[in-house]
Amino acid sequence: MLRAVLLLLALAKTACPSPASVASRRAEALKKLLEVFGMEDPPAPPTHFKQPPQYMVDLFNTVANADGVTKNPDILEGNTVRSFLEKTHSEEMRFLFVLSSVAKNEKILTAELHLFRLWPRVTDGPKRHHFCQVSVYQVLEKDKPDTPGGKKLLAARLVSLQTSGWEVFAITPAVRDWTEDESSNQGLLVTVQGLRGSPLDPPPLQFASGRGHHESKKPMLVLFTDDGRRGASLPTAGFPGGSHTPGMTPLLGRPRSTRSLDRLQPCRRHPLSVDFEEIGWSGWIISPRGYNAFHCKGSCPFPLGENMRPTNHATVQSIINALKLSEGVSSPCCVPDKLYSINLLYFDDDENVVLKQYDDMVAGSCGCH
């Protein structure tokens, strides 16, 4: 389907004399391409320059190469990672995340609260302890979180008072509640106490809030989900030729005289560039800027050699075709026999940053089938 979409884009640019027809074909092709990416409409680009969270950029670079092709299929849990920045900008340690962009069909696998630990305050109190207890609660009663039924403990652990940096807390049960019933989302409450649960006033440990701190340190919720769109073939590590090579074949039509030559060439893989800037998507896609989808073309002549990676069925079909043992049997076709996934890092309609993996997007090798 992807190759058909790319060919539609090529035809829209080269084969139609009418501007209206060109625009119609291009719109149709882009709509089909959006369907491949599981979208009805492209997200609106952010209204102003926005830096994606470093965690999401690092995760993309861990999962994918520069072209977005998956390096290791076992790194990512599910096929979607969503990040949400805290919305209330409260000075208190109460945090609220709006999850309206999570689709109903997405299965919540893991949810994490990321808080940036600031350098501890200097106090005149006892300094014999180097740790304090941090607890994260799901708020059940918005106006009475400190009452017996007002909150539910999600995570608690000792945190060092000697350093600064990110702390990550698992809060999956709360997020599953919120996605099932949006009205139940009353936010999170974080408390800092002594080693035995004793109150500390003022608390020696603080986390960066949405107000007064750089955006790179804002509280963040990270969801690992699966939208059920897994392909039939899994991505494979060690993708060959995955780098974005200058001079790749663009999405343009070719003279008819060269197409006849393709049938004389043996089946093999050829470059096929997908440029997100060229199709007008660079405003909302962060990475990659484009990728090499590759495509397969060429002949599958009798007898099929091992270098053509034929299936047993293709070998039999080739023999029947060559010996004319049955009417209407064509020679085998040159098609992808290994496919890889790609990853997109992009802004959604709410300007949240999403990392999504799409299966079967790159032809890894070609064979006669």
N, C-alpha and C positions, 0 to 999 in steps of 0.2 A: 504493500500500500504506500509506503514511504516513497519508493521510486516513482510510482504513478503520480504522487503529489508533486514531486520535484520536476517531473516532465511537464505537468500542467503549468508550473511556474515558468519553465523554459518556453513553452509554446506561447504563453501570454506575452513574453517579451519579444518574440521573433516572428511568429507565424501569422498574426492577425492584423490585417490592414486597418480595421476600424478601431479608433481609440476606445469607444464604448465597449466593444467586444474584448479588447485587451484588458480593460478594467474589470469586466465581468469574469473573465477567465482567471485573472489574478486573485480576485476576491474569492472565487470558488476554490482555488488552490490553497489559499491561506486558511480558509475555513476547514478544509480537509486536514491541513497540517496541524491546526489547533486541535482537531479531533484526535490525531495521533498523540498529542500531548495532554489529552484528557480535559480540554477546556472548550467552552462555548465562545468566549470572547477573550481577547488578549487583555491582561491586567493593565490598568492605567499606570504610566510611569510615575514615580514620586514627584510631587509638586516642586520640590527643591532637592538639591544634591544631598544624598543620604549615604552615609558610610555603613555597609553591612557589618553586623557583629563579627568580630575577629574569630570567635568560636566557629561560626558557620563557614567562614572563608577557609579556616584551617581544616575543618571537616571535609569540605569539598576537595581540597588539595590532598588529603589523606585517601579519599575514596577514588578520585579520578585523576587522569593525566590532564595536560593542558588543553586537550580537545574535548574533555569531559568524559572520555571513555573509561569505564570502570576498570580499576587496577586489580581489585580483589573483591569477589562477590560476597565474602564472608564478613567484611568490615561493617557494613550498614545493616542495622536491624530494621526489617521492613523495607519499604521503598520510598518513604517520605519522611523528611525531618522539617518540622516547623518551629520557628522561633518567634516569640512574642515579647515585646518590651512592656514594662509595667506602665500603667496608664494613669494612676491616681496622683503621682508625684508627691506623695505624703511624706512628711518628716518622720512620722511614726513608722514602726516596722509592720505596717499593714500593706499588703500588696494585692492588686487586682489585675487580672489579665483577661482581655476580651477574646473569646475563642470562636467568634461567629464564622470565621473563615474555614473552620474544620468541617469537612464534608460529612454528611450523615453516614456514608458508607465506609468511612475510614475507621479502622480498628486501632484503638489506642494500645500500643505495646508497652511503652515506657514514657513517663513524664518526669522531668527534672526541673527543679528550681535552682537557678544559678545566681548566687549572691557574691558581690565583690567585698572581701573583708578589708576594711581600712586598717591603717596602723592604730594600735590601741591607744586609748587616752592615758595620759600621765595622771595618776591619782596619788593622794597622800595616804591611802589605805595600805593594808598589808600587801606585800609583794611576794609572799611565799608560794603562791600558785601561779603556774604558767598556762593554765587552761581554764576555760569556762564551758558551761553546758549551753548549747544552742538547740532550741526546740522549734519545730515548724508545725503549725496547727492549721487544719481546715476550719474556717469560720462557718458555723452553722446558724448563729443568731447575729445578724449584722450589728445591731445596737447593743448587744449584751454578750460579747465574746468571752468575757471572764466569768460568766455564770457556769454552774456545773454542766449544763447541756449546751453551752454556747460554742464549744469548739471540740475538735477531735484531733488527737495527736497523730501526725503523719511520720515524723522523723525526729530523732534526737541523737546528739553525739557531742563529744568533747572537742573543742576547737582551740588551737594554740593562740596565745596572746603575744607571741614573739615575732610573727610575720604578717604580711598582707598577701592577698591573692584571692582567687576564686574558690568558693565552697559550693558543692553540688549536693542537693538533697532530693531523694526520690519521693515523689508525691503522686504516683500513678492513681491510687484509689480516688483521690479528690477530683482529678481531671476526668476520670471516667464518669463520676457523678455529674460533673458540669456539662459534659457533652451529651449525656442522656437527658438532663433536665437543666436547661440554660438558666432558669430562675433560681436554681440552687447555688449558683456561683456567687458567694459572698466574700470571696477572696481568701487570703492567707494571713496568718499572724505569726510573727517570729519573736521569740523571747530569748533573752540572755540571762543566765543564772549562774550561781556559784556551783562548785563541784557536787554539792549535795542538794541542789535545788534551792539554795538560799537566794533571796533577792539581792541584787547589786544595784546600788544607787549612788552615782550614775553608773550604768554598765560600762565596764572597761573596753568592751568590744562593740564596734559599730560596723554596719554594712552600708555601702553606698546606696543612696535612694535615687528616685527619679528626679529629685530637685537638688540643684546645687552641685551636681557631679557630672563629669563628662559622660556623653552618651555611651562611650565604650565600656563604662563601668555600671550602667544601669541594671537593675534587677531584670532577669530574663527567664522566661519559661521556655523549655525545649521539649517538643513532643516527637517521639519516634512512632510512626504509624505505618499502616499498610492499607492501600486503597483498593486492593483486590485486583489490580490490573497487571499482575505478574504474567509474563509471556511464557510460551511453551518451552523456550530454551533459556538456560541460565547463562549469565555473563561468565566469561572465562578469564582468569588471570593471565598476565603476560601477553597482552594484546599486541600483535605485530603491526608495525607501521602506524602507530596511533598518533604520532605527532602531526601538527598542522603544517603541511608542506607548502611553501610558496609556489605558485604556478599550478595549483591543482585545477582540474577541469571545472570551469564554472558552469552555472546553470544556463547554458545557452544551447540553441539548436546547432546542428552540424550540417554541412552540405550533404545532399543525398548521395553524391558520388562516394563519400567516405563510408557511408552506412553499408553499402554492398561489400566493402572490404572487410567489415567486421565479421561477416559470415565465413570468411576464409581464414580468419585468425583462430587459433585454438582458444578454448574456453579459459579465461583468466579474469583476475580482478582488476578493475580500473578505478581511478579516483573519481569522486563525486562530491564537490564542495557544497556545504550548506552554510551560508553567510547570514547570520541573524541581523546584521546591520543592513544588508542589502534588501531584506524583506521587511524592514521597518520594526524589528523587535528589540533593537539594542537598548531602548529606553528602560525596559523592565527586566531584561536578562542580564545578570551580573557576569556570569561565567558559564560556559565558554563564549567567546565572541562568534564562534562558528566551529564546525567539525567536518571531518571527512567521512561521509557515509559509505563510500565505495559502492560499486555496482559490478555485476557480472555480465560479460558478453563474450561472444565467440562461438565457434562451432564445436560439435561433439561428433567428429567423424569416426567411422568404423575403420579399424578396431579401436576400441577405447583402451588407452593405456592407463597405468596406475597413476600417472601424473595428472590425469583428469579426474581423479578421485571418484570414479563411478560407483554407484550402488549396484548390487546384483541385478536389481530390476532394470536399471539403465543398460547394463551389459546385454541382458536378454533382449530388451527392446531394440538396441542397436543391431543385434544379429538379425532379428526378424525384419527390421527395416532394410538392412543391406541385402538380404537374400530375397526380398520381396515375397515373403511367405504369407503375408496377410495384407489386405488392402487397407489403406487409411492409417497405417501406423507410421508416425513421424519419427525422426531421430530424437534422441534425448536432448534436453534443454540445459543450457548453462545457467545455473542458479546458485545463490549462496547456500553453502552447506554448513557454515558456522556463523553465528550471529552474536554480537556483543551489545551490551547495554551502554547508554550514555547517561550522564547526570547533568541536570540544569540547576544552577543557583540563581534565584530570581526573586523580585518583589511581587507580592500578591496585591490584590485590590486594596487591602488595608495597610500596605507598605510594610508588612511583615516579610522577613526573608525566609524563603523555602528552598530546601534542597530535595530534588525529586529524581528518582532513577527510573529510566524508561528502557524496557527490554527490547531486544531484537531491532536495534536501530543502526547497527553498523555491520556490513558484510565483512566477516573475518577471513573467509576464504571461499573459493568457488569450486564447483564440481558439476559433473554431468549427471543429471537425474532424469 
